[in-house]
């Protein structure tokens, strides 16, 4: 039995329900993520993927269930408190500070950190991980290409030294070559011990780069397992991959 199978999950979600007003968009969702995994959460547009991220990051109140991150219950926390616990999101659409430089955007990711020497080292690490950002460190973030802005958003999240980094629709609107570069970055940071929840409408992309996956339909988890098995699952192939 491997270590991941026996170790306690880094994130454990049980019976999570959430929604907008009286209308639930998530229905008793169960999932778990172990340290140093890439886990894909996939599903079609409107399945509830972003709603789940909003509930995990405490932007959206839970109507039921629990969210436990490294033994700490998060359901009663504010978004800032969840962020301080190490739950960091790369939002859909990047949401950078457009009128600030790339470097200032990255430093905003570390605004809660007090380890200044480590922040400086991590800034250098981001520029090594994303050489394009090093070239544009003094450029206004809003003036960059979409791919460069996605790099900046991911680097900003990593500057927070996340326990779990949640990436929402990373590939949206980007050229395939850029998406491939970003997937290589995810593999690289996973090898360094960073844990990633990758939320994607591009199911083949997400499962191809993940260790395990969950399929969400109308707010419910309908499939889960090793990513390779999900890609080969006839129901997943027929419903989502057009095969």
N, C-alpha and C positions, 0 to 999 in steps of 0.2 A: 504494500500500500504506500502511495507516495506521500510526501510531506504535506502537500496542499490538501489532500483528502483528509488528513488527520488533524491538521492545525485548526485552531479556532478562526472563524472568518474575521477579516478586518472590518467589513461592513456586513451586518445582518439585518434584513428587512423582513418583518413578519406581519401579514395581514394588513398591509398599508392601504387605506382608502383615502381619497382626497378628491376635491372638486371645486366648483365655483358656485357659491350659494348652496342651494339644495340639490344641485345636479352633480352627482359623482362622475368623475372622469377616470378614476382608478378604483378597482374593486379587489380588495384583499390580496394585494401583490406580495409575493414572497420572493426574495432573491438574496444571494450572498456573494460576497467578493472577498477573495483571499489576498494577502499581501503579495505584491510583485506579480499580479496578474493583469492582463488586458481582458476585460469582459465586455462583450458587445451586447447592447440592448437594441434590438432591431424591430422594425414594423413599418407598416405603410403610413402615409401622411394621415394624421388624425387619430392614430392608435393610442395616444396618450404618453408618448415618450418624453416630450418636454414637460408635460404636467408632472410626470414622475420626478424629473430632475428638480423642478420647482418645489416639490414636496420634500425631497431629500435635503435640499439646501435651505429649507425652512421659509422660503418665500411664500409658499402656499401651506396653510394649516392642514394638519392631518385630521381626517374625520374618524380615524380608527387605526389601530395597529401600532407598531414600534419601529424605530430606526436606531440601531445600536452601532456605534463606530468605536472600535477598539475598547469595547466594554462600557462605553458611555452612552446613555440614552439621550438622543437628540430631539425627540419630539416636542419638548417644552422649550426649546431654545429659539432665539431670534436668528435671522440670517447672519448677523455679525458674529454671534457666538458660535454658530456652526462653522463659519469661516475660520474663526480662531482655533477651533478644534481640529482643523486640517482638511475640511471638506471644501474644495475649491472648484469652481465651475468655469469652463471656457464657454461662454454663451453663444447661442446661435446668432449670427450677424456680427460677431466679434465685440461690439460695444466698446471700442477704444475711446480714449480721450483724444479726439481728432486734432485739437489745437495744441496738444502737447507733443514734445519730441518722442521718438521711439524710446530713448533712454529714460525719460521721465515716466513714460507709461510702464516700463519694466520696474522701475523703482516704486511705483504705486502698488505693484503686486506685493512688495515687501514692507508695506507701511506699518504692519503690526510687529515686525521683527525688530529686536534690539541688538542682535548679534551683527554689528556693523562690518566686522572683518569677514564674516561668512557671507553677508549680503554682497560685498565687493567680489568675493570669489565666485559667487553664484552668477553675478552679472557677467563676469568674464566667461563663465561656463556657458551662459546663454548665447553669447556672441560666437563661441566655438561651435555650439550646437546649430545655430542659425547664422551662418556667415553673412547672409544678405542683411540681417539686422545690424551687424557690425558696420557694414558699409553705410547704413542709413541712420545711424544712432542719433544724429543731430537733425534729422528730417522730421517734419510734422507727420504724425502717424496717419492723419486723414488724407495725406497726399500720396500714399503708397498704393500699390496694386492690391487686389483682393487677397492674393496668395501671401503677399508680404504682411498684410494686416492680420491674416490668420496666424502666421508665424509669431507675430508680435503678441497676439492674444494668448497663444499657448505659452510663450516665454514669460509673459506677465503672470500667468497662473503658476508656473513653475517657480517663479521668484518668491512665491508665498510659502515655499517648502511644503507642499501639500502632502497630507497622509493619503488622500484619495483625490485624483484629478478627474473631473467629469467633463467630457468634451461633447458638445451638442452640435450635431450636423456639421462636422468639420469640413466635409467635401463640398458643401453647398456652393454652387456657382464657380467652382475652381476648375482649372484645366487638369486633365488626368496626370500630367507630369508633376504638377505641384502637389496633387493629392498623394502621389506615390512618395514624394519626398517627405511629406508629413507623416505618412505611415511608417517610414523608416525611422523618423524621429521618435515616434511612439515605441517602436521596438527597441531603440537605443535607451530610452529612459526606463523602460521596463527592465532591461538588463541591469540597470543601476539601482533597481529596487523601487521605482515609482509605480504605484498602482493606478490603473486607468479604467474608468467606465466610459466606453465609447458608444455614443448614441447616434444612430445613423439610419437614414431612409435607404441608403445604398447598402443593401443587405449583404451582397457578395463581398463588397469591399470590407465591411466591418468584420464579417466572419472569417475572411481570409487572413486578417491580421490579429485575430483574437485567440485566446486560449479556450474560453468558454463563451456561451451566448444564451440569451433569453429572447424569445419572440413574444412581442406584446401585440394583442389584438383587442380593440375596443376596451382598453383599460384593464385587460386581464392577461396574465402570463399563460400562453397556450403551449409553448415548447421551451425546453431548456436542455443543456447538455454541452459536451465538448463541441467546439466550433466546427471541427471537421465533420462530426456526425450530423450536425444541423445542415451543413451545406449538402450532404449526401441524402438527407431525409426527403423522400419523395413528396411529402406534403408541403415542405418548405420550398422545394424546387418548383413544384407546380404553382404554388400560390404567389411566390415572391420573385423567383429567379427566371420565370418564363421558360422553364426547361421541362 
